[in-house]
Amino acid sequence: MDDQAMNENDNDQEDSKLGAPDNAVTDALLGEDNADNNLQHTLLGPETEKLSLYEKKALLVNRELDSHGMGRYQWWIFFLCGFGYFIDLVWVHAFGLTAKPLQDEFGFGDNGLGRLFSVFAIGLTIGALVWGVLVDIIGRQWAFNLTCLISSVFGTCLGLAESYEVFLLLTIVVGFGVGGNIPIDTTICLEFLPHSQRRLLAVLSAFQPLGVIVCSGIAYAFIPTYHCGNLPDGNPLPPCSSVAAGTDCCTKASNYGWRYTLFTIGAITFTAFLLRFVVFRFQESPKFLLYKGRDEDAVKVLHNIAKFNGRKSTITLADFQALDDEDSSATGEIGSTDDGESSATPKSFRNQLKSESSRWKMLFANAAIARLTVLVWITYIFDFFGFSIAGSFLPIILARKNSAIHVSIDETYRNYIIIYTPGIIGVLLGAMMYSATTIGRKWGMVISSALMSLSLFLFATINTEASNIGLNMMEYFFQSMFNAILYGWTPEVFPAPIRGTAAGLASFWGRIFSILAPLIGAQILEVSLNGVLYLGGAATLIATLAVICMPSRQMGAQSY
C-alpha cells in the first residue's frame, strides 16, 4: 500500500511498523552539494535578518511544502483533520438531540439537563487544555489518534448506560476525547498545508455543520420511532422512577431511539480512528521536530512527504546545519537551540519543564502579543458561552415551542435537518472571507457574530413554525461562518512552538465558560424559555466587541 511507504516514525523501534525511507531518500538527507545554493535561493534577504534560528528553519520548511502544492499527502491530512471537526460537532449536537428522551426515561429535570451539558463541557475543557499542551510536548502523532479512540469507545458505552449517574460519568470521558480535536487538527493541518492553501483551514469548519446534519439525520431516523413519548396523543409516558410498579411508564425497551443514535455515532467515530491509525498514519510535524532539535528527523519527514507526493525534495540536513553555524557565529554558542540547550543531547526532565513553561510566557512576550492573546481569550470565552447556550438549549426550546403550536416530534426532528443544512454554506462563505483581504477576516467575524446575536434576540420574540425554522437557521448559519474564520485564524497567528498551546488555551477558556453557560441557562429555563435566548445573544454580542478591538495587522501574516 502506498500509504505504508509514507510512514517514517521518530525512533528506530517503530521503523518496521511505519516503513523506513529507501536508500535514495536516506542518501539525500546529508547531501551538501547544493546546500549553499539552496540557502542563497530560499533564505538570504532583508526579510529574514530579524528571524530567530527556529524561524529561519521553519521558513525553509514552509517553502519546501509550498513547492509541493496540495499533494496527495496534504489532501489526506486535510480530510482526516476535517473528520475530526466532523466528530466534534456530531457529539456536541448529539447531547442536545437526545436530551428529551433521556429526560423522559431517567426522570431528571431542567437542572439535571444543565448538569449533563456542563459535565460534557468539563470533559471538553480538560481535553482542550491537556491535548492542546500535550501536542506541543509529545508531538502531534499520538494525540491525533488517541482523541478519536477515547471518544469512540466511551461514546459507544453511553448507549449502555442504565442510569443518569452512569451516563454523566461516561459523558465526561467522551468530552475529554472530543475536546482535543479542534486544537490538534487545526495545528496539524496548518503545519502541512502550503501557504497558498491556508484558506482550507477555514474550510475545515465545513465538516462541522456536516456533522450536525448527519447527527440530526441519525436522530430523526431513530428517536421519533423508538421514543416512549411518540404516542397518538403526543404526551410522553412518565419515567418509571416516578410511578408505582405496574403503571405504564417510559421503559428502556420503549425508548431505544437515543441508544441507537449514540451507538451509530460511536461507530462513526471508531471509523475515523481506523482511517487515521490503520489506513493512513501521518508522520510527525517537521516544525515540531525542529523545535525539539531533531533536524535530521525533520528532513526525513520532508523527503518522505515528497516521495509520497511523487516529487523529489531539495532540502537537506546541510541546509539546517548551515543555519546552525551561522547562528553560532553570531551568538558565540555551538549547536544551541532557541532555548539555549544543545540540540544534540536530550534535556533533563527539569530543563524540559523549564523549556515548556517558557513557551507559556511567550504568549505575553510583548504588549502586542499580550493584547492579541487577551482579546483572543475574550472572543473564545463569549463565543463558546453563546454557542453552548445555542447548541444545548435550542433543540429543547424549539421542541417546547413547537409543542405549544402543535408541531409533532417527527416534524421537529425533521426540521433540525432543515435548520442545520445551510451551515455548510455559512462555513464556505467564512472561508471566502478568510482568504480575502485583511479586512475580510476581521469584519467577516464582526458581521457574522453580530447577526448570530440578532437571530437569538428575534427567536425570543416570535413563535411560529416558519419563524422557528428561519431564525434557528439564521443563528446556525452565522455561527458556522464566524467559527470558520476564528478557528482557522487562531493557530495561524501564533508561532509553531506555542501554536498548540495557544489554540488549546483559547479553547480551554472558552470551554470553562461553556461549563457555566448550561448551569446558568438551566436555572433561567425553569422560569423562562426566552430568557435563555437573551442570555446567549448578549454573550455573542460581547464576542463581537472583542473582535472589533483585534489588531488587524495580525491577520494574514506569515506563520512559523
C-alpha positions, 0 to 999 in steps of 0.5 A: 500500500502506498500509504505504508511507504509514507510512514517514517516514525521518530525512533528506530523501534517503530521503523518496521511498523511505519516503513523506513525511507529507501536508500535514495531518500536516506542518501539525500538527507546529508547531501551538501552539494547544493546546500549553499545554493539552496540557502542563497535561493530560499533564505538570504534577504532583508526579510529574514535578518530579524528571524530567530534560528527556529524561524529561519528553519521553519521558513525553509520548511514552509517553502519546501511544502509550498513547492509541493502544492496540495499533494496527495499527502496534504489532501489526506491530512486535510480530510482526516483533520476535517473528520475530526471537526466532523466528530466534534460537532456530531457529539456536541449536537448529539447531547442536545438531540437526545436530551428529551428522551433521556429526560423522559426515561431517567426522570431528571429535570431542567437542572439535571439537563444543565448538569449533563451539558456542563459535565460534557463541557468539563470533559471538553475543557480538560481535553482542550487544555491537556491535548492542546499542551500535550501536542506541543510536548509529545508531538502531534502523532499520538494525540491525533489518534488517541482523541478519536479512540477515547471518544469512540469507545466511551461514546459507544458505552453511553448507549449502555448506560442504565442510569443518569449517574452512569451516563454523566460519568461516561459523558465526561470521558467522551468530552475529554476525547472530543475536546482535543480535536479542534486544537490538534487538527487545526495545528496539524493541518496548518503545519502541512498545508502550503501557504497558498492553501491556508484558506482550507483551514477555514474550510475545515469548519465545513465538516462541522455543520456536516456533522450536525446534519448527519447527527440530526439525520441519525436522530430523526431516523431513530428517536421519533420511532423508538421514543416512549413519548411518540404516542397518538396523543403526543404526551410522553409516558412518565419515567418509571422512577416516578410511578408505582410498579405496574403503571405504564411508564417510559421503559428502556425497551420503549425508548431505544431511539437515543441508544441507537443514535449514540451507538451509530455515532460511536461507530462513526467515530471508531471509523475515523480512528481506523482511517487515521491509525490503520489506513493512513498514519501521518508522520510527525510535524517537521516544525515540531521536530525542529523545535525539539532539535531533531533536524535530521528527523525533520528532513526525513519527514520532508523527503518522505512527504515528497516521495509520497507526493511523487516529487523529489525534495531539495532540502537537506540536513546541510541546509539546517546545519548551515543555519546552525553555524551561522547562528553560532557565529553570531551568538558565540554558542555551538549547536544551541537551540532557541532555548539555549540547550544543545540540540544534540543531547536530550534535556533533563526532565527539569530543563524540559519543564523549564523549556515548556513553561517558557513557551507559556510566557511567550504568549505575553512576550510583548504588549502586542502579543499580550493584547492579541492573546487577551482579546483572543481569550475574550472572543473564545470565552463569549463565543463558546458561552453563546454557542453552548447556550445555542447548541444545548438549549435550542433543540429543547426550546424549539421542541417546547415551542413547537409543542405549544403550536402543535408541531409533532416530534417527527416534524421537529426532528425533521426540521433540525435537518432543515435548520442545520443544512445551510451551515455548510454554506455559512462555513464556505462563505467564512472561508471566502472571507478568510482568504480575502483581504485583511479586512475580510477576516476581521469584519467577516467575524464582526458581521457574522457574530453580530447577526448570530446575536440578532437571530437569538434576540428575534427567536425570543420574540416570535413563535411560529413554525416558519419563524422557528425554522428561519431564525434557528437557521439564521443563528446556525448559519452565522455561527458556522461562518464566524467559527470558520474564520476564528478557528482557522485564524487562531493557530495561524497567528501564533508561532509553531512552538506555542501554536498548540498551546495557544489554540488549546488555551483559547479553547480551554477558556472558552470551554470553562465558560461553556461549563457555566453557560448550561448551569446558568441557562438551566436555572433561567429555563425553569422560569423562562424559555426566552430568557435563555435566548437573551442570555446567549445573544448578549454573550455573542454580542460581547464576542463581537466587541472583542473582535472589533478591538483585534489588531488587524495587522495580525491577520494574514501574516506569515506563520512559523 
